């Protein structure tokens, strides 16, 4: 199961993505962001690197919890709200 939540704050919006899978295991959160680091034999190790770069290009932040609210991985992306 995958759940996506959003939370609007005065100056930012949070996107929270969580699942009930096994969580992040076999790699440290610090190394998760490095290109080529993966625990999946078919993986490229580029997914989280691309996420982090894209979020930071938008002046946001990304945080990962190895075992979140649902037991699996939890990712929180915070982006600034651009005024109209």
C-alpha positions as CSV (number, residue, x, y, z in Angstrom):
1,X,0.0,0.0,0.0
2,X,1.3,3.5,-0.9
3,X,-0.2,6.6,0.7
4,X,0.5,10.1,-0.6
5,X,-0.5,13.1,1.7
6,X,-0.2,16.8,1.3
7,X,0.0,19.5,3.9
8,X,-0.3,23.1,3.1
9,X,1.6,25.5,5.5
10,X,1.8,29.3,5.3
11,X,5.0,29.3,3.2
12,X,5.5,25.7,2.1
13,X,3.7,22.6,1.0
14,X,4.7,19.1,2.3
15,X,4.3,16.0,0.2
16,X,4.5,12.8,2.2
17,X,4.9,9.5,0.5
18,X,4.8,6.4,2.6
19,X,4.3,2.7,2.2
20,X,3.9,-0.5,4.2
21,X,6.8,-2.3,2.6
22,X,10.0,-3.4,4.3
23,X,11.4,0.1,4.7
24,X,14.9,1.1,3.8
25,X,17.3,-1.6,4.8
26,X,20.9,-2.4,3.7
27,X,21.9,1.2,3.0
28,X,22.3,4.2,5.2
29,X,20.1,7.2,4.7
30,X,23.3,9.2,4.0
31,X,24.3,6.9,1.2
32,X,20.8,6.7,-0.2
33,X,21.4,10.1,-2.0
34,X,24.7,9.0,-3.7
35,X,24.4,8.1,-7.4
36,X,24.9,4.3,-8.0
37,X,24.0,3.3,-4.5
38,X,21.2,0.7,-4.5
39,X,20.1,-2.5,-2.7
40,X,18.1,-3.6,-5.8
41,X,20.0,-6.0,-8.1
42,X,18.2,-4.5,-11.1
43,X,18.4,-0.9,-9.8
44,X,20.5,2.0,-11.1
45,X,20.9,3.8,-7.8
46,X,19.7,7.1,-9.5
47,X,16.2,7.4,-8.3
48,X,16.7,9.2,-5.0
49,X,19.6,11.2,-6.4
50,X,17.3,12.6,-9.1
51,X,14.6,13.3,-6.5
52,X,17.0,15.2,-4.3
53,X,18.5,17.2,-7.1
54,X,15.0,18.1,-8.5
55,X,13.6,19.1,-5.1
56,X,16.7,21.2,-4.3
57,X,16.5,22.9,-7.7
58,X,13.0,24.0,-6.6
59,X,14.5,25.4,-3.3
60,X,12.9,22.6,-1.4
61,X,14.1,19.9,1.0
62,X,13.6,16.1,1.1
63,X,13.8,13.9,4.2
64,X,13.6,10.1,4.4
65,X,12.6,8.0,7.3
66,X,13.7,4.3,7.0
67,X,10.7,2.9,8.8
68,X,7.9,5.5,9.0
69,X,4.3,5.6,10.1
70,X,3.1,2.7,8.0
71,X,6.2,0.5,8.7
72,X,7.8,1.1,5.4
73,X,9.8,4.0,3.9
74,X,8.5,7.5,4.3
75,X,9.6,10.4,2.2
76,X,8.8,14.1,3.0
77,X,9.3,16.7,0.3
78,X,8.9,20.3,1.4
79,X,8.6,22.9,-1.4
80,X,8.1,26.7,-1.1
81,X,4.8,28.1,-2.1
82,X,5.3,30.8,-4.8
83,X,3.0,33.8,-4.4
84,X,0.8,34.8,-7.2
